Amino acid sequence: MGKNFQEAFEHHKNGNLQEARKIYELILKETPNDFNCLHHLGLIAKNNKEYLSAFELISKAITINPNIASAHFNLGNVLKELNKINDAIESYDKAISIKPDYELYLLKGIALYEIKKFNEALASYDESIKLNPNSFLAYSNRGVALVDLNKIKDGIADYDKAIQINSNFINARYNRGLALKLLGMNRESIEEFQAIVKIESNNLKSLFQIAVLFKAKKELDLALTYCAQILAIDSGHSQTILLSIKIRKMTCDWSCYEKDMSYTLKKINDNEESVGPFSSLSYFNDPAVQKKISGTYASKYKLPNNLFNKVLPYKNHKKIRIAYFSPDFWTHPVSNLMVECIEKHDQSKFEIYGFALVDKPNDLVNMRLKQAFTKYINVENKLTKDIVKLAREMEIDITIDLAVYTGQTRPEIFAMRTAPIQINYLGFPGTSGADYFDYMIADPVLIPQNDQQYYSEKIIYLPSFQANDSTRPAPSTLFTRQDLGLPKTGFIFCCFNNANKYNPSIFDSWVKILSKVDNSILLLFADNEAVKINLKKEIAARGIQPARLFFGDRLPIPEYLARYKVVDLFLDTVPFNAGTTCSDALQSGLPVLTCKGKIFAGRMGSSLLNAVNMPELITENLEQYESLAIKLANNPEQLKIIKDKLDKNLPAALLYDINLFTKNIEDGYQKIYNRSQSNLPPTHI
């Protein structure tokens, strides 16, 4: 019999698993309780991914002899494959109690990490390191747990130790690069990923991170160079194709526009992640498509059967507790709009809290907000679960996410539920596609009743969706055309939207307009050289002299507002309209010509023009848009009538009446709070 087992074991060792299995099974027919045969058959089953069979065989072996550490260790590995992590940890503990071993502590740490018990994982890694001070794996894994605990610098120190022990250990280097990226140390992060590429030239993950970081640094040519390098290795690398598409959009490189659009649309139709909810707003003028994109993205954060899924309404609060969450509590378009509303909230009815997802410097807007909130809480370095726990301990009744899918946002916080009522507002002009947002704030122009089906939230309808700060002083700077490098005479069209909102069809319209208005020029915002080069190429290809195209850079706010006084007519983009830029232009007395789209982002211009009572500047299609632009530019008297009407409307305009806006939004909060208190589900308000 011994010889038979030895023969089976030799087959097993040499990878002849079928032969080994046959002999183990023959032995078991004669000796059903043979520990070694049961254990080894379990290992063969595990190797064949027959995990339930492996579990039964190894468990049976352990009942025969419970004192073999390797059997408990192997059972732990099988349980981990069956996603029974807590049971796996128990098995590792039994193995450790029989024979303490650095590898067992390491595996236990990995299992604890998987169930997000980061501190316990750290303790296990520490034991592993005590038993084997040269375990680069334990140091690297400990680094990962520390980063997840937001102890990023400590994590980097552990990655350094792992790399010191094994300089070619790519995992530690990769995670070190990601940690540096989290600290905003983009240059050092790039260097780390480049070091990996020196060790392993085809390391796609690292090449991709380099491309992403160069995009973040606005070094777009370099980003595209790295994208090309990845696609030369793997032509179907989806993340890289999508990154290239986004960079081309940012730089107005429309050489593959149709191909880029159809690739993106295929991804969306296949329910795969595409260019992301925010980027897609400038691609697709279809609310059903937008809902699908956001829904696919939101599903990443969904927590099945999680204890955080439900928060019951709190009772007996004397004031409604409202919390605004934002990564942008500083001089940023969202906070510039919201600051006075937060200052004006009725503190006799509401307690207003600010949860800062990113702690920003004390600029003027940041200081105003800190003073206005009942309490300003910096949660930048807190773990998601701790932020959720804090909101719940404070018994917040309503939370408003002012970012959703923009900037340094954290959707996972809202997926875990911070309050009985959660609202999507202002920062992201569209549906979240998530079932964890109950409401979004809009107006009847943005979301007509027939379009409610395209929004996962119920709508709180205000007369006008956008808050504005009435205290902002008029710019003291007075520019001349010469100051801005513009011609002394001729009509000036402008668009100061971000260049990623430009597209071939709106540009075609602009070219048609220029061709029908003699000596007119177009002044566009451009924050990178590639935009200027590409748009000059595009305009020339359409038969207009590139000399009629001018570019304005990013300016400090007073100068940015002063620039509006020099130009004649703002031409909006579609499907992604101007938002803050539109209300800035109107407040400066500059007429904005918009074309009404089908999505929320494509109807902002119409909403804002209605809120200053200038519906005559809203067009329904690009033909009307072109025709009206040409008409106004060629008829100075008609344009003057429009400008005079806008000037006359501004003092009493709904758009800039912050007292009325604050009252309206508070009425909305009160109504949804009352419903929640009566245990009624969300409904359109």
Sequence and secondary structure as in RCSB ss.txt:
>XXXX:A:sequence
MGKNFQEAFEHHKNGNLQEARKIYELILKETPNDFNCLHHLGLIAKNNKEYLSAFELISKAITINPNIASAHFNL
GNVLKELNKINDAIESYDKAISIKPDYELYLLKGIALYEIKKFNEALASYDESIKLNPNSFLAYSNRGVALVDLN
KIKDGIADYDKAIQINSNFINARYNRGLALKLLGMNRESIEEFQAIVKIESNNLKSLFQIAVLFKAKKELDLALT
YCAQILAIDSGHSQTILLSIKIRKMTCDWSCYEKDMSYTLKKINDNEESVGPFSSLSYFNDPAVQKKISGTYASK
YKLPNNLFNKVLPYKNHKKIRIAYFSPDFWTHPVSNLMVECIEKHDQSKFEIYGFALVDKPNDLVNMRLKQAFTK
YINVENKLTKDIVKLAREMEIDITIDLAVYTGQTRPEIFAMRTAPIQINYLGFPGTSGADYFDYMIADPVLIPQN
DQQYYSEKIIYLPSFQANDSTRPAPSTLFTRQDLGLPKTGFIFCCFNNANKYNPSIFDSWVKILSKVDNSILLLF
ADNEAVKINLKKEIAARGIQPARLFFGDRLPIPEYLARYKVVDLFLDTVPFNAGTTCSDALQSGLPVLTCKGKIF
AGRMGSSLLNAVNMPELITENLEQYESLAIKLANNPEQLKIIKDKLDKNLPAALLYDINLFTKNIEDGYQKIYNR
SQSNLPPTHI
>XXXX:A:secstr
 HHHHHHHHHHHHTT HHHHHHHHHHHHHH TT HHHHHHHHHHHHHTT HHHHHHHHHHHHHH TT HHHHHHH
HHHHHHTT HHHHHHHHHHHHHHS  HHHHHHHHHHHHHTT HHHHHHHHHHHHHH TT HHHHHHHHHHHHHTT
 HHHHHHHHHHHHHH TT HHHHHHHHHHHHHTT HHHHHHHHHHHHHH TT HHHHHHHHHHHHHTT HHHHHH
HHHHHHHH TT HHHHHHHHHHHHHTT  TTHHHHHHHHHHHHHTT   S HHHHTTT   HHHHHHHHHHHHGG
G  TT GGG        SSEEEEEEES  SSSHHHHHHHHHHHHS TTTEEEEEEESS     HHHHHHHHHSSE
EEE TTS HHHHHHHHHHTT SEEEES SSSSS  HHHHHT SSSEEEE SSS S    TT  EEEE TTTS GG
GGGG SSEEEE SS     TT         TTTTT  SSS EEEE S GGG  HHHHHHHHHHHHHSTT EEEEE
 SSHHHHHHHHHHHHHTTS GGGEEEE    HHHHHHHTTT SEEE  SSS  SHHHHHHHHTT  EEEE  SSG
GGSHHHHHHHTTT GGGEESSHHHHHHHHHHHHH HHHHHHHHHHHHHHGGG GGG HHHHHHHHHHHHHHHHHH
HHTT      
